Amino acid sequence: MAQAILHRIASGDKTAVQDCLKFYGGLVWSLARKMSPNTDDAEDAVQEIFIDIWKNAERFDESQSSETTFIAMIARRRLIDRLRYSNRRISASSLEDVVAEPANNSNEDLQICVEAKEAAQALKTLRPEQRQVLQLSIVQGLSHQEISDATGMPLGTVKTHARRGLLQVREFLGLGNSNTEKEVSR
């Protein structure tokens, strides 16, 4: 591809829309199918996802991510939004049916699984020291001082690795960088 499809869409190239559907349709469909309760819902989700892609095409920055990653991130966010909405929506079922049915958390479990996989991928992008500090902090629950004692790193270095690592992970996941320090400080 000479010019990214998303750049072509942003510049108003009508053929780019068809190219986007052709090139990324399989990816979007497979994500929608995995995260939707049925085929009809997946079809609706795909339409919404492509509308979001077209609306946000100008935000694509190839220095930040690949086109495939950008599209997958938009798809994932839209699908998670749909799952959250469907979990909050009041069902037309009678109260007796709801009480009699066992709770079904498969959509929530799937969402957690997807988010955990993305977080693991984000950790892989970090420098080894940052990854080690975050794993000790988040997975093993160690304080900054305990990490310093265990690794022999100065306390300030541990705090710096934790902060910078979290900022990079949040950026990778598209979460921004609000209040990152509060989440890891102990």
Contact map, one row per residue, 1 for C-alpha under 8 A:
111110000000000000000000000000000000000000000000000000000000000000000000000000000000000000000000000000000000000000000000000000000000000000000000000000000000000000000000000000000000000000
111100000000000000000000000000000000000000000000000000000000000000000000000000000000000000000000000000000000000000000000000000000000000000000000000000000000000000000000000000000000000000
111110110000000000000000000000000000000000000000000000000000000000000000000000000000000000000000000000000000000000000000000000000000000000000000000000000000000000000000000000000000000000
111111110000000000000000000000000000000000000000000000000000000000100000000000000000000000000000000000000000000000000000000000000000000000000000000000000000000000000000000000000000000000
101111111000000110110000000000000000000000000000000000000000000000000000000000000000000000000000000000000000000000000000000000000000000000000000000000000000000000000000000000000000000000
000111111100000100010000000000000000000000000000000001001101000000100000000000000000000000000000000000000000000000000000000000000000000000000000000000000000000000000000000000000000000000
001111111110000000000000000000000000000000000000000000001101000000000000000000000000000000000000000000000000000000000000000000000000000000000000000000000000000000000000000000000000000000
001111111111100100000000000000000000000000000000000000000000000000000000000000000000000000000000000000000000000000000000000000000000000000000000000000000000000000000000000000000000000000
000011111111110110000000000000000000000000000000000001001100000000000000000000000000000000000000000000000000000000000000000000000000000000000000000000000000000000000000000000000000000000
000001111111100000000000000000000000000000000000000001001100000000000000000000000000000000000000000000000000000000000000000000000000000000000000000000000000000000000000000000000000000000
000000111111100000000000000000000000000000000000000000000000000000000000000000000000000000000000000000000000000000000000000000000000000000000000000000000000000000000000000000000000000000
000000011111110000000000000000000000000000000000000000000000000000000000000000000000000000000000000000000000000000000000000000000000000000000000000000000000000000000000000000000000000000
000000011111111110000000000000000000000000000000000000000000000000000000000000000000000000000000000000000000000000000000000000000000000000000000000000000000000000000000000000000000000000
000000001001111111000000000000000000000000000000000000000000000000000000000000000000000000000000000000000000000000000000000000000000000000000000000000000000000000000000000000000000000000
000000000000111111100000000000000000000000000000000000000000000000000000000000000000000000000000000000000000000000000000000000000000000000000000000000000000000000000000000000000000000000
000011011000111111110000000000000000000000000000000000000000000000000000000000000000000000000000000000000000000000000000000000000000000000000000000000000000000000000000000000000000000000
000010001000111111111000000000000000000000000000000001000000000000000000000000000000000000000000000000000000000000000000000000000000000000000000000000000000000000000000000000000000000000
000000000000011111111100000000000000000000000000000000000000000000000000000000000000000000000000000000000000000000000000000000000000000000000000000000000000000000000000000000000000000000
000010000000001111111110000000000000000000000000000000000000000000000000000000000000000000000000000000000000000000000000000000000000000000000000000000000000000000000000000000000000000000
000011000000000111111111100000000000000000000000000000000000000000000000000000000000000000000000000000000000000000000000000000000000000000000000000000000000000000000000000000000000000000
000000000000000011111111100000000000000000000000010000000000000000000000000000000000000000000000000000000000000000000000000000000000000000000000000000000000000000000000000000000000000000
000000000000000001111111110000000000000000000000000000000000000000000000000000000000000000000000000000000000000000000000000000000000000000000000000000000000000000000000000000000000000000
000000000000000000111111110000000000000000000000000000000000000000000000000000000000000000000000000000000000000000000000000000000000000000000000000000000000000000000000000000000000000000
000000000000000000011111111100000000000000000000000000000000000000010010000000000000000000000000000000000000000000000000000000000000000000000000000000000000000000000000000000000000000000
000000000000000000011111111110000000000000000000000000000000000000000000000000000000000000000000000000000000000000000000000000000000000000000000000000000000000000000000000000000000000000
000000000000000000000111111111000000000000000000000000000000000000000000000000000000000000000000000000000000000000000000000000000000000000000000000000000000000000000000000000000000000000
000000000000000000000001111111100000000000000000000000000000000000000001000000000000000000000000000000000000000000000000000000000000000000000000000000000000000000000000000000000000000000
000000000000000000000001111111110000000000000100100000000000000000000011001000000000000000000000000000000000000000000000000000000000000000000000000000000000000000000000000000000000000000
000000000000000000000000111111111000000001100100000000000000000000000000000000000000000000000000000000000000000000000000000000000000000000000000000000000000000000000000000000000000000000
000000000000000000000000011111111100000000000000000000000000000000000000000000000000000000000000000000000000000000000000000000000000000000000000000000000000000000000000000000000000000000
000000000000000000000000001111111110000000000000000000000000000000000000001100000000000000000000000000000000000000000000000000000000000000000000000000000000000000000000000000000000000000
000000000000000000000000000111111111000001101100000000000000000000000000001000100000000000000000000000000000000000000000000000000000000000000000000000000000000000000000000000000000000000
000000000000000000000000000011111111111001000000000000000000000000000000000000000000000000000000000000000000000000000000000000000000000000000000000000000000000000000000000000000000000000
000000000000000000000000000001111111000000000000000000000000000000000000000000000000000000000000000000000000000000000000000000000000000000000000000000000000000000000000000000000000000000
000000000000000000000000000000111111100001000000000000000000000000000000000000100010000000000000000000000010011000000000000000000000000000000000000000000000000000000000000000000000000000
000000000000000000000000000000011111111011000000000000000000000000000000000000100010000000000000000000000000000000000000000000000000000000000000000000000000000000000000000000000000000000
000000000000000000000000000000001011111011000000000000000000000000000000000000000000000000000000000000000010000000000000000000000000000000000000000000000000000000000000000000000000000000
000000000000000000000000000000001001111111000000000000000000000000000000000000000000000000000000000000000000000000000000000000000000000000000000000000000000000000000000000000000000000000
000000000000000000000000000000001001111111100000000000000000000000000000000000000000000000000000000000000000000000000000000000000000000000000000000000000000000000000000000000000000000000
000000000000000000000000000000000000011111110000000000000000000000000000000000000000000000000000000000000000000000000000000000000000000000000000000000000000000000000000000000000000000000
000000000000000000000000000000000001111111111000000000000000000000000000000000000000000000000000000000000000000000000000000000000000000000000000000000000000000000000000000000000000000000
000000000000000000000000000010011011111111111100000000000000000000000000000000000000000000000000000000000000000000000000000000000000000000000000000000000000000000000000000000000000000000
000000000000000000000000000010010000001111111110000000000000000000000000000000000000000000000000000000000000000000000000000000000000000000000000000000000000000000000000000000000000000000
000000000000000000000000000000000000000111111111000000000000000000000000000000000000000000000000000000000000000000000000000000000000000000000000000000000000000000000000000000000000000000
000000000000000000000000000000010000000011111111100000000000000000000000000001100100000000000000000000000000000000000000000000000000000000000000000000000000000000000000000000000000000000
000000000000000000000000000110010000000001111111110000000000000000000000000000000000000000000000000000000000000000000000000000000000000000000000000000000000000000000000000000000000000000
000000000000000000000000000000000000000000111111111000000000000000000000000000000000000000000000000000000000000000000000000000000000000000000000000000000000000000000000000000000000000000
000000000000000000000000000000000000000000011111111100000000000000000000000001000000000000000000000000000000000000000000000000000000000000000000000000000000000000000000000000000000000000
000000000000000000000000000100000000000000001111111110000000000000000000011001000000000000000000000000000000000000000000000000000000000000000000000000000000000000000000000000000000000000
000000000000000000001000000000000000000000000111111111000000000000000000000000000000000000000000000000000000000000000000000000000000000000000000000000000000000000000000000000000000000000
000000000000000000000000000000000000000000000011111111100000000000000000000000000000000000000000000000000000000000000000000000000000000000000000000000000000000000000000000000000000000000
000000000000000000000000000000000000000000000001111111110000000000000000010000000000000000000000000000000000000000000000000000000000000000000000000000000000000000000000000000000000000000
000000000000000000000000000000000000000000000000111111111000000000000010010000000000000000000000000000000000000000000000000000000000000000000000000000000000000000000000000000000000000000
000001001100000010000000000000000000000000000000011111111000000000000000000000000000000000000000000000000000000000000000000000000000000000000000000000000000000000000000000000000000000000
000000000000000000000000000000000000000000000000001111111100000000000000000000000000000000000000000000000000000000000000000000000000000000000000000000000000000000000000000000000000000000
000000000000000000000000000000000000000000000000000111111111000000000000000000000000000000000000000000000000000000000000000000000000000000000000000000000000000000000000000000000000000000
000001101100000000000000000000000000000000000000000011111111000000000000000000000000000000000000000000000000000000000000000000000000000000000000000000000000000000000000000000000000000000
000001101100000000000000000000000000000000000000000000111111000000000000000000000000000000000000000000000000000000000000000000000000000000000000000000000000000000000000000000000000000000
000000000000000000000000000000000000000000000000000000011111100000000000000000000000000000000000000000000000000000000000000000000000000000000000000000000000000000000000000000000000000000
000001100000000000000000000000000000000000000000000000011111110000100100000000000000000000000000000000000000000000000000000000000000000000000000000000000000000000000000000000000000000000
000000000000000000000000000000000000000000000000000000000011111110000000000000000000000000000000000000000000000000000000000000000000000000000000000000000000000000000000000000000000000000
000000000000000000000000000000000000000000000000000000000001111111100000000000000000000000000000000000000000000000000000000000000000000000000000000000000000000000000000000000000000000000
000000000000000000000000000000000000000000000000000000000000111111000000000000000000000000000000000000000000000000000000000000000000000000000000000000000000000000000000000000000000000000
000000000000000000000000000000000000000000000000000000000000111111000000000000000000000000000000000000000000000000000000000000000000000000000000000000000000000000000000000000000000000000
000000000000000000000000000000000000000000000000000000000000111111101100000000000000000000000000000000000000000000000000000000000000000000000000000000000000000000000000000000000000000000
000000000000000000000000000000000000000000000000000000000000011111111100000000000000000000000000000000000000000000000000000000000000000000000000000000000000000000000000000000000000000000
000101000000000000000000000000000000000000000000000000000001010011111110000000000000000000000000000000000000000000000000000000000000000000000000000000000000000000000000000000000000000000
000000000000000000000001000000000000000000000000000000000000000001111111000000000000000000000000000000000000000000000000000000000000000000000000000000000000000000000000000000000000000000
000000000000000000000000000000000000000000000000000000000000000011111111100000000000000000000000000000000000000000000000000000000000000000000000000000000000000000000000000000000000000000
000000000000000000000000000000000000000000000000000000000001000011111111110000000000000000000000000000000000000000000000000000000000000000000000000000000000000000000000000000000000000000
000000000000000000000001000100000000000000000000000010000000000000111111111000000000000000000000000000000000000000000000000000000000000000000000000000000000000000000000000000000000000000
000000000000000000000000001100000000000000000000000000000000000000011111111100000000000000000000000000000000000000000000000000000000000000000000000000000000000000000000000000000000000000
000000000000000000000000000000000000000000000000000000000000000000001111111110000000000000000000000000000000000000000000000000000000000000000000000000000000000000000000000000000000000000
000000000000000000000000000000000000000000000000100110000000000000000111111111000000000000000000000000000000000000000000000000000000000000000000000000000000000000000000000000000000000000
000000000000000000000000000100110000000000000000100000000000000000000011111111100000000000000000000000000000000000000000000000000000000000000000000000000000000000000000000000000000000000
000000000000000000000000000000100000000000000000000000000000000000000001111111110000000000000000000000000000000000000000000000000000000000000000000000000000000000000000000000000000000000
000000000000000000000000000000000000000000000000000000000000000000000000111111111000000000000000000000000000000000000000000000000000000000000000000000000000000000000000000000000000000000
000000000000000000000000000000000000000000001001100000000000000000000000011111111100000000000000000000000000000000000000000000000000000000000000000000000000000000000000000000000000000000
000000000000000000000000000000010011000000001000000000000000000000000000001111111110000000000000000000000000000000000000000000000000000000000000000000000000000000000000000000000000000000
000000000000000000000000000000000000000000000000000000000000000000000000000111111111000000000000000000000000001000000000000000000000000000000000000000000000000000000000000000000000000000
000000000000000000000000000000000000000000000000000000000000000000000000000011111111100000000000000000000000000000000000000000000000000000000000000000000000000000000000000000000000000000
000000000000000000000000000000000000000000001000000000000000000000000000000001111111110000000000000000000000000000000000000000000000000000000000000000000000000000000000000000000000000000
000000000000000000000000000000000011000000000000000000000000000000000000000000111111111000000000000000000011000000000000000000000000000000000000000000000000000000000000000000000000000000
000000000000000000000000000000000000000000000000000000000000000000000000000000011111111100000000000000000000000000000000000000000000000000000000000000000000000000000000000000000000000000
000000000000000000000000000000000000000000000000000000000000000000000000000000001111111110000000000000000000000000000000000000000000000000000000000000000000000000000000000000000000000000
000000000000000000000000000000000000000000000000000000000000000000000000000000000111111110000000000000000000000000000000000000000000000000000000000000000000000000000000000000000000000000
000000000000000000000000000000000000000000000000000000000000000000000000000000000011111110000000000000000000000000000000000000000000000000000000000000000000000000000000000000000000000000
000000000000000000000000000000000000000000000000000000000000000000000000000000000001111111000000000000000000000000000000000000000000000000000000000000000000000000000000000000000000000000
000000000000000000000000000000000000000000000000000000000000000000000000000000000000111111100000000000000000000000000000000000000000000000000000000000000000000000000000000000000000000000
000000000000000000000000000000000000000000000000000000000000000000000000000000000000000111110000000000000000000000000000000000000000000000000000000000000000000000000000000000000000000000
000000000000000000000000000000000000000000000000000000000000000000000000000000000000000011111000000000000000000000000000000000000000000000000000000000000000000000000000000000000000000000
000000000000000000000000000000000000000000000000000000000000000000000000000000000000000001111100000000000000000000000000000000000000000000000000000000000000000000000000000000000000000000
000000000000000000000000000000000000000000000000000000000000000000000000000000000000000000111110110000000000000000000000000000000000000000000000000000000000000000000000000000000000000000
000000000000000000000000000000000000000000000000000000000000000000000000000000000000000000011111110000000000000000000000000000000000000000000000000000000000000000000000000000000000000000
000000000000000000000000000000000000000000000000000000000000000000000000000000000000000000001111111000000000000000000000000000000000000000000000000000000000000000000000000000000000000000
000000000000000000000000000000000000000000000000000000000000000000000000000000000000000000000111111100000000000000000000000000000000000000000000000000000000000000000000000000000000000000
000000000000000000000000000000000000000000000000000000000000000000000000000000000000000000001111111110000000000000000000000000000000000000000000000000000000000000000000000000000000000000
000000000000000000000000000000000000000000000000000000000000000000000000000000000000000000001111111110000000000000000000000000000000000000000000000000000000000000000000000000000000000000
000000000000000000000000000000000000000000000000000000000000000000000000000000000000000000000011111111000000000000000000000000000000000000000000000000000000000000000000000000000000000000
000000000000000000000000000000000000000000000000000000000000000000000000000000000000000000000001111111000000000000000000000000000000000000000000000000000000000000000000000000000000000000
000000000000000000000000000000000000000000000000000000000000000000000000000000000000000000000000111111100000000000000000000000000000000000000000000000000000000000000000000000000000000000
000000000000000000000000000000000000000000000000000000000000000000000000000000000000000000000000001111110000000000000000000000000000000000000000000000000000000000000000000000000000000000
000000000000000000000000000000000000000000000000000000000000000000000000000000000000000000000000000011111000000000000000000000000000000000000000000000000000000000000000000000000000000000
000000000000000000000000000000000000000000000000000000000000000000000000000000000000000000000000000001111110000000000000000000000000000000000000000000000000000000000000000000000000000000
000000000000000000000000000000000000000000000000000000000000000000000000000000000000000000000000000000111111100000000000000000000000000000000000000000000000000000000000000000000000000000
000000000000000000000000000000000000000000000000000000000000000000000000000000000000000000000000000000011111110000000000000000000000000000000000000000000000000000000000000000000000000000
000000000000000000000000000000000010100000000000000000000000000000000000000000000010000000000000000000011111111000000000000000000000000000000000000000000000000000000000000000000000000000
000000000000000000000000000000000000000000000000000000000000000000000000000000000010000000000000000000001111111100000000000000000000000000000000000000000000000000000000000000000000000000
000000000000000000000000000000000000000000000000000000000000000000000000000000000000000000000000000000001111111110000000000000000000000000000000000000000000000000000000000000000000000000
000000000000000000000000000000000010000000000000000000000000000000000000000000000000000000000000000000000111111111000000000000000000000000000000000000000000000000000000000000000000000000
000000000000000000000000000000000010000000000000000000000000000000000000000000010000000000000000000000000011111111100000000000000000000000000000000000000000000000000000000000000000000000
000000000000000000000000000000000000000000000000000000000000000000000000000000000000000000000000000000000001111111110000000000000000000000000000000000000000000000000000000000000000000000
000000000000000000000000000000000000000000000000000000000000000000000000000000000000000000000000000000000000111111111000000000000000000000000000000000000000000000000000000000000000000000
000000000000000000000000000000000000000000000000000000000000000000000000000000000000000000000000000000000000011111111100000000000000000000000000000000000000000000000000000000000000000000
000000000000000000000000000000000000000000000000000000000000000000000000000000000000000000000000000000000000001111111110000000000000000000000000000000000000000000000000000000000000000000
000000000000000000000000000000000000000000000000000000000000000000000000000000000000000000000000000000000000000111111111000000000000000000000000000000000000000000000000000000000000000000
000000000000000000000000000000000000000000000000000000000000000000000000000000000000000000000000000000000000000011111111100000000000000000000000000000000000000000000000000000000000000000
000000000000000000000000000000000000000000000000000000000000000000000000000000000000000000000000000000000000000001111111110000000000000000000000000000000000000000000000000010000000000000
000000000000000000000000000000000000000000000000000000000000000000000000000000000000000000000000000000000000000000111111111000000000000000000000000000000000000000000000100010000000000000
000000000000000000000000000000000000000000000000000000000000000000000000000000000000000000000000000000000000000000011111111100000000000000000000000000000000000000000000000000000000000000
000000000000000000000000000000000000000000000000000000000000000000000000000000000000000000000000000000000000000000001111111110000000000000000000000000000000000000000000000000000000000000
000000000000000000000000000000000000000000000000000000000000000000000000000000000000000000000000000000000000000000000111111111000000000000000000000000000000000000000000100110000000000000
000000000000000000000000000000000000000000000000000000000000000000000000000000000000000000000000000000000000000000000011111111000010000000000000000000000000000000000000100000000000000000
000000000000000000000000000000000000000000000000000000000000000000000000000000000000000000000000000000000000000000000001111111000010000000000000000000000000000000000000000000000000000000
000000000000000000000000000000000000000000000000000000000000000000000000000000000000000000000000000000000000000000000000111111100000000000000000000000000000000000000000000000000000000000
000000000000000000000000000000000000000000000000000000000000000000000000000000000000000000000000000000000000000000000000011111110110000000000000000000000000000000001001100000000000000000
000000000000000000000000000000000000000000000000000000000000000000000000000000000000000000000000000000000000000000000000000011111110000000000000000000000000000000000000000000000000000000
000000000000000000000000000000000000000000000000000000000000000000000000000000000000000000000000000000000000000000000000000001111111000000000000000000000000000000000000000000000000000000
000000000000000000000000000000000000000000000000000000000000000000000000000000000000000000000000000000000000000000000000000000111111100000000000000000000000000010000000000000000000000000
000000000000000000000000000000000000000000000000000000000000000000000000000000000000000000000000000000000000000000000000000001111111110000000000000000000000000011011000000000000000000000
000000000000000000000000000000000000000000000000000000000000000000000000000000000000000000000000000000000000000000000000001101111111111000000000000000000000000000001000000000000000000000
000000000000000000000000000000000000000000000000000000000000000000000000000000000000000000000000000000000000000000000000000000011111111100000000000000000000000000000000000000000000000000
000000000000000000000000000000000000000000000000000000000000000000000000000000000000000000000000000000000000000000000000000000001111111110000000001000000000010011000000000000000000000000
000000000000000000000000000000000000000000000000000000000000000000000000000000000000000000000000000000000000000000000000000000000111111111100000000000000000000011001100000000000000000000
000000000000000000000000000000000000000000000000000000000000000000000000000000000000000000000000000000000000000000000000000000000011111111110000000000000000000000000000000000000000000000
000000000000000000000000000000000000000000000000000000000000000000000000000000000000000000000000000000000000000000000000000000000001111111111100001000000000000000000000000000000000000000
000000000000000000000000000000000000000000000000000000000000000000000000000000000000000000000000000000000000000000000000000000000000111111111111001000000000000000000000000000000000000100
000000000000000000000000000000000000000000000000000000000000000000000000000000000000000000000000000000000000000000000000000000000000011111111100000000000000000000000000000000000000000100
000000000000000000000000000000000000000000000000000000000000000000000000000000000000000000000000000000000000000000000000000000000000011111111000000000000000000000000000000000000000000000
000000000000000000000000000000000000000000000000000000000000000000000000000000000000000000000000000000000000000000000000000000000000001111111100000000000000000000000000000000000000000000
000000000000000000000000000000000000000000000000000000000000000000000000000000000000000000000000000000000000000000000000000000000000000111111110000000000000000000000000000000000000000000
000000000000000000000000000000000000000000000000000000000000000000000000000000000000000000000000000000000000000000000000000000000000000111011111111000000000000000000000000000000000000000
000000000000000000000000000000000000000000000000000000000000000000000000000000000000000000000000000000000000000000000000000000000000000010001111111000000000000000000000000000000000000011
000000000000000000000000000000000000000000000000000000000000000000000000000000000000000000000000000000000000000000000000000000000000000010000111111100000010011000000000000000000000000011
000000000000000000000000000000000000000000000000000000000000000000000000000000000000000000000000000000000000000000000000000000000000000000000111111110000010000000000000000000000000000000
000000000000000000000000000000000000000000000000000000000000000000000000000000000000000000000000000000000000000000000000000000000000000000000111111111000000000000000000000000000000000000
000000000000000000000000000000000000000000000000000000000000000000000000000000000000000000000000000000000000000000000000000000000000100110000111111111111000010000000000000000000000000000
000000000000000000000000000000000000000000000000000000000000000000000000000000000000000000000000000000000000000000000000000000000000000000000001111111111110010000000000000000000000000000
000000000000000000000000000000000000000000000000000000000000000000000000000000000000000000000000000000000000000000000000000000000000000000000000111111111000000000000000000000000000000000
000000000000000000000000000000000000000000000000000000000000000000000000000000000000000000000000000000000000000000000000000000000000000000000000011111110000000000000000000000000000000000
000000000000000000000000000000000000000000000000000000000000000000000000000000000000000000000000000000000000000000000000000000000000000000000000001111111000000000000000000000000000000000
000000000000000000000000000000000000000000000000000000000000000000000000000000000000000000000000000000000000000000000000000000000000000000000000001111111100000000000000000000000000000000
000000000000000000000000000000000000000000000000000000000000000000000000000000000000000000000000000000000000000000000000000000000000000000000000001110111110110000000000000000000000000000
000000000000000000000000000000000000000000000000000000000000000000000000000000000000000000000000000000000000000000000000000000000000000000000000000100011111110000000000000000000000000000
000000000000000000000000000000000000000000000000000000000000000000000000000000000000000000000000000000000000000000000000000000000000000000000001100100001111111000000000000000000000000000
000000000000000000000000000000000000000000000000000000000000000000000000000000000000000000000000000000000000000000000000000000000000000000000000000000000111111100000000000000000000000000
000000000000000000000000000000000000000000000000000000000000000000000000000000000000000000000000000000000000000000000000000000000000000000000000000000001111111110000000000000000000000000
000000000000000000000000000000000000000000000000000000000000000000000000000000000000000000000000000000000000000000000000000000000000100000000001001100001111111111000000000000000000000000
000000000000000000000000000000000000000000000000000000000000000000000000000000000000000000000000000000000000000000000000000000000000000000000001000000000011111111100000000000000000000010
000000000000000000000000000000000000000000000000000000000000000000000000000000000000000000000000000000000000000000000000000000000000000000000000000000000001111111110000000000000000000000
000000000000000000000000000000000000000000000000000000000000000000000000000000000000000000000000000000000000000000000000000000001100110000000000000000000000111111111000000000000000000000
000000000000000000000000000000000000000000000000000000000000000000000000000000000000000000000000000000000000000000000000000000000100110000000000000000000000011111111100000000000000000100
000000000000000000000000000000000000000000000000000000000000000000000000000000000000000000000000000000000000000000000000000000000000000000000000000000000000001111111110000000000001100100
000000000000000000000000000000000000000000000000000000000000000000000000000000000000000000000000000000000000000000000000000000000100000000000000000000000000000111111111000000000000000000
000000000000000000000000000000000000000000000000000000000000000000000000000000000000000000000000000000000000000000000000000001000110010000000000000000000000000011111111100000000000000000
000000000000000000000000000000000000000000000000000000000000000000000000000000000000000000000000000000000000000000000000000000000000010000000000000000000000000001111111110000000001000000
000000000000000000000000000000000000000000000000000000000000000000000000000000000000000000000000000000000000000000000000000000000000000000000000000000000000000000111111111000011001000000
000000000000000000000000000000000000000000000000000000000000000000000000000000000000000000000000000000000000000000000000000001000000000000000000000000000000000000011111111100000000000000
000000000000000000000000000000000000000000000000000000000000000000000000000000000000000000000000000000000000000000000010011001000000000000000000000000000000000000001111111110000000000000
000000000000000000000000000000000000000000000000000000000000000000000000000000000000000000000000000000000000000000000000000000000000000000000000000000000000000000000111111111111000000000
000000000000000000000000000000000000000000000000000000000000000000000000000000000000000000000000000000000000000000000000000000000000000000000000000000000000000000000011111111111000000000
000000000000000000000000000000000000000000000000000000000000000000000000000000000000000000000000000000000000000000000000010000000000000000000000000000000000000000000001111111100000000000
000000000000000000000000000000000000000000000000000000000000000000000000000000000000000000000000000000000000000000000110010000000000000000000000000000000000000000000000111111100000000000
000000000000000000000000000000000000000000000000000000000000000000000000000000000000000000000000000000000000000000000000000000000000000000000000000000000000000000000000011111110000000000
000000000000000000000000000000000000000000000000000000000000000000000000000000000000000000000000000000000000000000000000000000000000000000000000000000000000000000000000011111111000000000
000000000000000000000000000000000000000000000000000000000000000000000000000000000000000000000000000000000000000000000000000000000000000000000000000000000000000000000010011001111100000000
000000000000000000000000000000000000000000000000000000000000000000000000000000000000000000000000000000000000000000000000000000000000000000000000000000000000000000000010011000111111000000
000000000000000000000000000000000000000000000000000000000000000000000000000000000000000000000000000000000000000000000000000000000000000000000000000000000000000000000000000000011111000000
000000000000000000000000000000000000000000000000000000000000000000000000000000000000000000000000000000000000000000000000000000000000000000000000000000000000000000000000000000001111111000
000000000000000000000000000000000000000000000000000000000000000000000000000000000000000000000000000000000000000000000000000000000000000000000000000000000000000000100110000000001111111100
000000000000000000000000000000000000000000000000000000000000000000000000000000000000000000000000000000000000000000000000000000000000000000000000000000000000000000100000000000000011111110
000000000000000000000000000000000000000000000000000000000000000000000000000000000000000000000000000000000000000000000000000000000000000000000000000000000000000000000000000000000011111110
000000000000000000000000000000000000000000000000000000000000000000000000000000000000000000000000000000000000000000000000000000000000000000000000000000000000000000000000000000000011111110
000000000000000000000000000000000000000000000000000000000000000000000000000000000000000000000000000000000000000000000000000000000000000011000000000000000000000001100000000000000001111111
000000000000000000000000000000000000000000000000000000000000000000000000000000000000000000000000000000000000000000000000000000000000000000000011000000000000001000000000000000000000111111
000000000000000000000000000000000000000000000000000000000000000000000000000000000000000000000000000000000000000000000000000000000000000000000011000000000000000000000000000000000000000111
